[in-house]
Amino acid sequence: MDDFLLQSTILTLKKFCQDSIIPINAETKIVEDLGLESIDFVDFIFELEKNVNLKIDIVHLSVALSQGTAKRFREVKVADIAAYLKTLKG
C-alpha cells in the first residue's frame, strides 16, 4: 500500500474527528468506529482530494467501497480508502 496515501487519509480524518477518543489507523472503520455521517464523509473526501492532489469521484468511490450495500459501507476502513486512491494514481 502507498504509505503517503495512507498517512494522508489518516491525517485528513484526524481533522474531521478531532474529538474522537478512537485512535485512527489503517484498520479504523470510517462510519462504524468514527461515526462519520454522509455530509461529513463528503467534506472529508473533498479535503482528502486536495491533500493527495487527486480527483476523486465520490459516487464511484462510494459504490466501489460499499460494493452496493449499505452494510458494507459501514465497515469501510481507512486502508480501503487509501487502496482506492492508489487505483487513481495508476
PLY file of the C-alpha trace (Angstrom):
ply
format ascii 1.0
element vertex 90
property float x
property float y
property float z
element edge 89
property int vertex1
property int vertex2
end_header
0.00 0.00 0.00
1.14 3.53 -0.72
2.29 4.93 2.64
1.78 8.55 1.51
-1.86 7.86 0.64
-2.49 6.00 3.87
-0.90 8.70 6.02
-2.70 11.46 4.11
-6.01 9.68 4.65
-5.31 9.31 8.37
-4.22 12.93 8.81
-7.25 14.23 6.91
-9.58 12.09 9.02
-7.97 13.38 12.21
-9.01 16.91 11.19
-12.63 15.77 10.95
-12.58 13.68 14.12
-10.63 15.89 16.50
-12.89 14.95 19.41
-12.62 11.22 18.78
-11.04 9.11 21.50
-10.61 6.30 18.99
-7.12 6.12 17.50
-7.18 6.41 13.73
-5.09 3.87 11.85
-5.36 1.67 8.75
-7.93 -0.63 10.39
-10.23 2.11 11.74
-13.73 1.92 10.26
-14.86 5.29 8.93
-18.56 5.01 9.80
-18.76 2.24 12.38
-15.83 3.39 14.55
-15.69 7.13 13.88
-19.36 7.75 13.18
-18.82 9.91 10.09
-22.20 10.91 8.69
-22.77 11.29 4.95
-22.20 15.07 4.89
-19.03 14.66 6.94
-17.86 11.95 4.56
-18.34 14.27 1.57
-16.41 17.07 3.30
-13.67 14.59 4.25
-13.36 13.41 0.63
-13.14 16.98 -0.70
-10.37 17.76 1.79
-8.58 14.48 1.03
-8.77 15.26 -2.67
-6.82 18.48 -2.04
-4.30 16.78 0.24
-3.40 13.99 -2.17
-3.81 16.04 -5.35
-6.15 13.53 -6.99
-9.62 13.98 -8.49
-11.98 11.70 -6.53
-15.40 10.88 -7.97
-17.36 10.48 -4.74
-20.13 8.41 -6.36
-17.63 5.99 -7.88
-15.74 5.84 -4.58
-18.91 5.10 -2.60
-20.00 2.35 -4.98
-16.52 0.82 -5.12
-16.14 0.80 -1.34
-19.64 -0.36 -0.47
-19.89 -3.00 -3.17
-23.52 -1.93 -3.48
-24.61 -2.47 0.14
-25.10 -0.01 2.98
-23.86 -2.59 5.48
-20.54 -2.90 3.68
-20.14 0.88 3.57
-20.40 0.99 7.39
-17.39 -1.33 7.51
-15.09 0.65 5.16
-11.66 1.06 6.71
-9.07 3.78 6.29
-6.92 1.27 4.38
-9.79 0.70 1.92
-9.85 4.38 1.04
-6.07 4.51 0.67
-6.19 1.43 -1.59
-8.88 3.09 -3.72
-6.71 6.21 -4.02
-3.84 4.05 -5.23
-6.01 2.87 -8.15
-6.46 6.51 -9.16
-2.71 7.08 -9.18
-2.27 4.26 -11.65
0 1
1 2
2 3
3 4
4 5
5 6
6 7
7 8
8 9
9 10
10 11
11 12
12 13
13 14
14 15
15 16
16 17
17 18
18 19
19 20
20 21
21 22
22 23
23 24
24 25
25 26
26 27
27 28
28 29
29 30
30 31
31 32
32 33
33 34
34 35
35 36
36 37
37 38
38 39
39 40
40 41
41 42
42 43
43 44
44 45
45 46
46 47
47 48
48 49
49 50
50 51
51 52
52 53
53 54
54 55
55 56
56 57
57 58
58 59
59 60
60 61
61 62
62 63
63 64
64 65
65 66
66 67
67 68
68 69
69 70
70 71
71 72
72 73
73 74
74 75
75 76
76 77
77 78
78 79
79 80
80 81
81 82
82 83
83 84
84 85
85 86
86 87
87 88
88 89
